[in-house]
Amino acid sequence: MKLHNLQPSEGATHKQKRLGRGEASGKGGTSTKGNKGGQSRAGYSSKRAHEGGQMPIQRRVPKRGFSNINRVEYRVFNLGQIDHLAEKYTITEFSLETLYINGLISQTDHVKILGNGELKSKLSFKVNAVSDKAKAAIEAAGGTIEIVK
């Protein structure tokens, strides 16, 4: 076998039917595009989400509720988790940079500390928000808190 001998196997290819080449060809006239309308015309391209005059899905589906564009989503860490994370990643300062370096948050995340659980180790915190219960527990354990904007 050589490059000039290569050819597809028997039955693998077939001649395409030529459209719009007269009535005798079997696919003349409308060229399998049906009668009239935008889709039968040359240069037709459908608009995204166009449903042929039917009421589009985005208008049929009921709209409910309200989405606040100024909402701030926090990555939440409870006090019970913090001791475990500090031990696992050898963290002495619980800041956005150390959390990002260890792969616990993404670069744009906001971090909030909540007071569920107990904090045994003395840590310093540099986070975006802290609940009152967590703040009291951290200060009782001898840690410091700095709120970062």
C-alpha positions in Angstrom: 0.0 0.0 0.0 1.3 3.4 -1.0 -0.1 6.9 -0.6 -1.2 7.1 -4.3 -3.1 3.8 -3.9 -5.3 4.9 -1.0 -9.0 5.0 -1.5 -12.1 4.6 0.7 -13.5 1.1 1.0 -16.4 0.0 -1.1 -19.7 1.7 -0.1 -18.1 4.1 2.3 -18.7 7.1 0.0 -21.6 8.0 -2.3 -22.4 10.8 -4.6 -24.5 13.6 -3.0 -27.8 14.4 -4.6 -27.6 17.8 -6.3 -30.3 20.1 -5.2 -32.2 22.6 -7.3 -31.0 21.4 -10.7 -34.4 21.1 -12.4 -37.5 19.0 -12.0 -36.0 15.9 -13.7 -33.3 15.7 -11.1 -35.8 14.6 -8.4 -34.9 17.5 -6.1 -35.7 20.5 -8.2 -38.4 23.2 -7.6 -38.2 23.9 -3.9 -34.9 22.0 -3.4 -36.3 20.2 -0.3 -36.8 23.5 1.5 -40.6 23.5 1.5 -42.8 26.3 0.2 -42.2 30.0 0.9 -41.1 31.6 4.1 -37.7 32.7 5.4 -36.1 29.3 5.5 -36.7 28.7 1.8 -34.8 31.9 0.9 -31.2 32.3 0.0 -29.1 33.9 2.7 -31.5 32.8 5.5 -30.0 32.6 9.0 -32.1 31.9 12.1 -32.0 34.4 15.0 -31.0 32.9 18.3 -34.0 31.6 20.3 -36.4 32.3 17.4 -39.3 29.9 17.6 -41.1 30.7 14.3 -43.7 33.1 15.7 -44.5 30.9 18.7 -44.2 32.8 22.0 -40.5 32.3 23.0 -39.7 30.2 26.1 -38.2 33.2 27.9 -41.5 35.0 27.6 -43.7 32.0 28.4 -42.0 31.1 31.6 -43.3 33.1 34.7 -40.9 35.5 36.3 -40.8 35.6 40.1 -38.7 37.1 42.8 -35.9 39.6 42.8 -32.2 39.3 42.3 -30.2 41.9 44.1 -27.2 43.0 42.0 -25.4 44.3 45.1 -25.6 41.1 47.0 -22.3 40.0 48.6 -21.7 36.2 48.7 -19.4 35.0 51.4 -17.3 31.8 51.7 -18.2 30.8 55.2 -15.9 29.1 57.7 -17.1 28.0 61.1 -14.9 28.1 64.2 -15.1 24.3 64.4 -13.5 24.0 60.9 -10.7 26.5 61.6 -8.8 24.5 64.1 -8.8 21.5 61.7 -7.7 23.8 58.7 -5.0 25.5 60.8 -3.5 22.1 61.7 -3.8 20.6 58.3 -2.2 23.6 56.4 -0.1 24.9 59.3 -1.8 28.3 59.3 -0.9 30.9 61.9 -2.7 33.8 60.3 -6.2 33.1 58.9 -6.1 35.7 56.0 -7.4 35.8 52.5 -3.9 35.3 51.1 -3.2 32.2 53.1 -6.6 30.7 52.3 -6.0 31.4 48.5 -2.5 30.0 48.6 -3.8 26.8 50.2 -6.6 26.5 47.6 -9.5 27.0 50.0 -10.9 30.0 48.3 -10.7 31.7 44.9 -9.1 35.1 44.4 -12.3 37.1 44.3 -14.1 35.3 47.3 -15.2 37.2 50.4 -14.7 35.3 53.7 -16.9 35.3 56.8 -16.2 33.6 60.1 -19.2 32.1 61.9 -19.4 31.0 65.5 -20.5 27.4 65.2 -18.1 25.1 67.1 -15.1 25.8 69.3 -11.8 27.5 68.7 -8.9 26.1 70.7 -5.8 27.7 69.0 -4.7 31.3 69.1 -4.9 32.7 65.6 -4.9 36.1 64.0 -7.7 36.7 61.4 -7.8 39.1 58.4 -11.2 38.5 56.8 -14.1 40.4 55.3 -16.7 39.7 58.0 -17.1 38.1 61.4 -20.2 37.2 63.4 -20.5 38.6 66.9 -20.4 35.1 68.5 -17.3 34.2 66.5 -15.6 37.5 67.4 -16.2 36.8 71.1 -14.9 33.3 70.8 -11.7 34.4 68.9 -10.9 37.1 71.5 -11.5 34.7 74.3 -9.0 32.3 72.8 -6.5 35.1 72.6 -6.7 35.8 68.8 -6.9 39.0 67.0 -9.4 40.1 64.3 -8.8 42.6 61.4 -11.7 43.3 59.0 -10.5 43.7 55.4 -12.6 45.5 52.8 
